[in-house]
């Protein structure tokens, strides 16, 4: 039985190999799509890991700082360490920008980190080159995916920053590389208006009689408000002392300071389930479509190969070959085709994954599940050809 299937494959090995390669490319696309989803989840969790936080304190009734905008006073970190169980507290800002650098546009997430050092919430945990930020202004640490190198000068809004260090796999939930700059500079970049906007606001206020009434503060008050709006952060990151649970610390903050507080599990749910939910559903639909297309292609190929040897099958029946043997031959050919396709698909997916602009994470569990799925599809797809082969009349061999 095995020899019968093997001999038939060797007889038309060229057709089998090239068909398997074509099928393998389709399987490779399927594995890459699964890797794209895994990469999106991993990017979101890397974002949380890189913050080194146990709790996120954000504006009340928001999903900040990643899924929604959040703004709280930057001096909130001073009152939070007095809460029982808080070991460290630090304000942080996040802003996604398009930076023009050396003739190209680079999309990055600019992270404003509080003064301190490695171990301070929000600071990059490790560097692969250079050093950490040591000055209060105009220094930056960038992820290597941004294309920057140590010594580069990068303009962010008004100011120019010198890249003093590089990190690896420090990205936003959408895969954008991070650039870490001092908190004060990040607040200016995010909240402070440019000179033209301030001038236009000043003219607008001067033309509005409400701002010029005695006792109302006049134009100067309005301008000062517009210039002082940068005393905000998107969140305060907290690290807890040993022996304290997240709820023990979060409860008093919610109750007395009127902030929303998320622990790691809740923030993981927001980043992974809410932020990428639509993308996950879309990728899931693509995987279903690819599985259906793969099944249809395998069924068509096996059916065609079976049709090409109708006379041979009739001869086998005329010689007394059992239907079970013929069915096993077709099934084995379908499985061999699936194995060839899977091997080619795995190789193509592994080779092409680093070429994608976003992180593609191919995990062994998905590879194993993909192999089982392909084998199942091959078995189901061969049933059509087996049903046709069993209907062949032995008389066709002499017809």
MOSUL-V975206 format. One line per field, one symbol per residue. phi: phi as a letter, one per 20 degrees, with the letter a starting at -180 (. if undefined). psi: psi as a letter, one per 20 degrees, with the letter a starting at -180 (. if undefined). burial: # if it has 16 or more other C-alpha atoms within 10 Angstrom, else .. A space follows every 50 residues. Layout:
phi = ???
psi = ???
burial = ???
This chain:
phi = .ffffffffffcffffffffffffffffffffffffffffffffffgfff fldecdecgfmcdfeeecfbbcgfefffeffffgoeecbbfbccbecdde blncedecdededfgqagofgnfffbddamcffcdebmcbddffffnfcf ofdceclfdddefdbcdcldcefenffececggffffffedfffffffff ffffffeeffedfgnenmffffffffedfeecceadeddeffndefffef gffffddmdecdeffffffffeeefdfffffffgffffffffffffffff ffffffffcffffffgffenffgffffffffffffffffgffffffffff fegfeffdfddedgffffffffffffffffffffffffffefegfffdf
psi = gghggghhghhlhghgghghgghhhghghghhghhgghhgghgghhgghh ikqhqoorqpkrkrjghrqqpqqijhhhihiippipgqppqqqpppqopp pliqppproppoqqqcaphpphqphqqiqbrrpiqiqkqqpqqhiiiqrp iqpppochqpqpoiqqrplnrrijjpqqpprqgghhgghhhpqrghhggh hggghhiohhijqpijiahhggghghijijlqrhrppppqqqiprhhhhh ghggghilqpppaggghggggghghjgghghghgggggghgggggggggg ghgghghikghhhhgghhijpqhhgghhggghhghgghggggggggghgh higiiqhrpoooqhghgghhgggghghgghhihghghghiipphiihj.
burial = ....#...#......#..################################ ##########.#####...#####.##..##...##.##########.#. .....##########....########...###...##########.### .###.#....#################################....#.. ##..##....#......##..#...##..###########.....#..## ..#.....######..##.###..##...#..#...#..##..##.#### ###.##...##.######....#..#####################.### ..#....#####....#..##..##.#######.##..##.###..#..
